[in-house]
Amino acid sequence: MKPLILISNDDGIQAQGIQELIKMLRPLGDLFVVAPDQARSGAAGSITSPLPITINTVTLENGLTVYACTGTPTDCVKLALDQLLVRRPNLVVAGINHGSNASINLHYSGTVGAAREGALHGIPSIAFSLCSEEVNEGDFIPMEEYVVHICQSILQEDIPFGTLLNVNFPPTSEYNGIRVCRMGYSAWENEFTATERPRGGRYYWLGGDHVDEEPEATDTDLNALQEGYIAVTPLKIDETDYELKQLMESWDL
């Protein structure tokens, strides 16, 4: 039986990134795609609870099923696993995101949120991102052999329960290789721009400047990307701080 791969994203079903990802992964197995019907960037792990969500069929072919969903990326993965799939997928893949999900950005990312939902179900999961500002004109061709290789490796080797991979590609036509690295520490500054409303009050536009807080570090995803490497960062859904836990056990609480 062919592997079953569940695909989602946060840029929406029409985004170039997910369309390219589908082309790349078709030779690897049967693809089941459930993605937002429009962009849901920055959705992180949010879910839709006060309103129902719906799906529309986009493609029904041998080895390829595609649905557009009115929910978030996490909704898409949840719905697929709970209601739509007839068997458990071997892999969950999210992306290819338009823009960086390295460092602090992974906390806000709907792409990573979709992959994290797969990991919460114990399914090997990967989030792919191209760190390009060209929203729908990114060059995805150089990525193909690496995306396929990483997915094949996870299908063959598997990864521990409750883990996922956050993979970011620099916006170059050639890569210096792959680095397995830690999440860098960064921050957003000047996050909002205020403009006056015509009838009084203000609008606040989210934007800002992304600042690397440890520019001298050589083991981070940000450093790898800066040096032209593909940054692969293993993540865990267990966010327990075990060092602090051990320290607090000695406190008089």
N, C-alpha and C positions, 0 to 999 in steps of 0.2 A: 504494500500500500504506500502511495506517495505521502510524503510529509504534508501536513496541513498547516498553512501559515496564515495567521490573522493579521491584517494590516489596518492601521488607522493613521490619523494625523491631526494637526490643529489648524492647518491653513485652508482646509476645506477640500471637498472631493474634486473640485476642478483645478486645484493647484498643480503646477508643473511637477513639483517634487514628488507627490504621491503617484502621479501618472508615470513618471520615470521609474519609481520604485517598483511599480507593478510590472513594467517591462523587464526590469532586472531580475526579479524573483520568479517569474513564470516558469523558467526551466527547473527550478528547485522543487516544485511541488504544486499542490492545489492551493489556490489563493482565495481567501474569503475577506473581503474588504468592507468595513463599516466605518465611514468617515463623516464628519460634520458636513451639512449641506452648504455651509458658508464658513468663513474664517472664524476660528475661536482661539486665536493666539492669546497667550497669557492666561489661559484657563486653568493651568496647573492641574490639580486633581479634583476640580470642582465637579459637582453633579447637579442634575436637575431634579428637584424634589417637589416644588409646589405645583408644577404643570406636567401634563403628560408629554411624552416625546413620540414622534412618529418616524417611519422610515419609508423611503421610496426606492423601488428597484431601478438600478442604473444598467446593470449588465448581468445576464444569466447565460454563461457559456460553459462548456466542458472545462473544468479546472479553474474557472474564474467566476466568482459571484461578487457583485458590487452593490452596496446599498448606501444611500445618502440618508443621514440621520439629523433630526432637528436638535439633538442634544450636544453635549460637550464631548471632547475626546474620551474622557473616562466613561461617560454614558455609553459611547459607542462600543467600547471593549466590554463593559458590563452586560449590555444588551446582547451582544454577540455570544458571550459565554453562557448566559442564562437562558436565552430564548431562541436564538437563531441557528446555532451550530448543532449538528447532530453528533459530532465527536469532538473530543478535546484537541485543540491545536497543539502542534509540536513546538511552535514558536510564535511569539507576538512581535511584530515589527512596527515601529511608529516613525513617520517621516515621509519623505525626506524634508526636514524643516527648512524654510527659507530664513536664514539668520542663525546666529550663534546661540547655542544652549550650553556653552561652557561656563564654568565657575558658578557664580551666584544666579545666573540666568536659568539654571536647571530647576530652581525652586519655583519659578513662575511658569515654566514651559508646559503647555498642553501636550506637546509631543512626548516629553519625559513623563508627564502624567499618565498618558495612555500606556506607555511601556511599564510604568510602575504598577498600574492596575493588573497587567499580565503577571508581574512578579508576585503581587499579592495573592494570586491564584496558584502560585507555584509553577508558572510556565516560564521557561527561558524567554527573556524579553530584551529588545534592543531599541534604542532611540537613535536615529540618524539625523544629523543636521549639516547643512552647508553654510558656512559662515560668510555669506555674501549678502550685500545690501540690495542686490538686484532682485526685487520681489518675485517677478515671474520670468526672469531672463538669466537664471543661473546656469552655469555650465556643469551639467551633471555627468557628462560622458566620462571624465577622468575617474569618477567615483566608482563606476560600475564593477570593475574587477575586485575592488576592495570590499564593497558592500556584499557582493556575492561570496567572497572568500570568508568574511567574518560570519555571515549567516550560515554558510556550510560548516564552519568550524564549530559553531554553537550547536548545530543540529547533530554533529558527530560526537562532540566532546561533552556537551551539556554544561551547565553551570550550577552552582549550589542553589538550594531552595531559597527563595526570598531575595534573589539578587537580580540585577539587570545591568546592562551596559549602556553608557551614554557616550556616543561616538560623534565627534565633531571633525569636519573636514575644512582645512583652510581654503580660501577662494583662489586656488592656483590651478594651473593646467597639469602640473607635475608635483608629486609628493616625495619627500625625502624618506618616507617609510611610515611605520606605525609606532607610536609610543603608548605604552600602558602607563597611565599617570594618575595622580591624585587631582581632585578638584581644587582649583586655585581659589584664593580668597580675593574678592573684589567687592566693589561697592558702586552704587549709582549716586551721582551728585547732581544738583540742580534738576531735580526730577520733574518739576512742573513749570510750565510757562503760563503766566496769567495774562488774559486779555480782557478788556472791558466789554461788557455786554451793551448793546445799543439801548436797552431800556433799564440800565442800572445793574450793578452787581458785576461779577466776573465769571469768565470761563477759565477752567484750569486744564491745560493740555499736557498729558503725560509724555515725557521724552527723557531728556537727561544725558549725562556723560558717564560712560562706563570707565571706571578707574581700577587698574590692577594695583591692589594694596601690597603686593609682595613681588615687585618687578625683578628682584635679584634671584628669586627661586627658579631652579632649573628642572624641578620634578612635577610641575603643574600642567594642567591642560592648556592654560593660556600661553605658557612658555613654548609648549610643543607646537601649538598653532602658529605662534610668531616665527618659529624656526622652520615652518613648512612641513611639519609632521601631522599625520592624522592622530588625534587625541582620543584614546579609548580609556574611559574612566569607569571602573566597576563601582556600582552603588548597592546599598542594602536597604531593604524596607524597614529593618530594625534600626531605629534612630536612637536607641538607648546610648547614653554616654556612660560607658562602663567605668571609666576612671573616676568620674564624679560620683557615680553610684557607690563605688568602693570607699571614696572619701566620706560621703554622707553617712555611710553605715557606722562610722566612728563618732558621728555627732550625737549630741544629746537631744534628740528630737522627741 
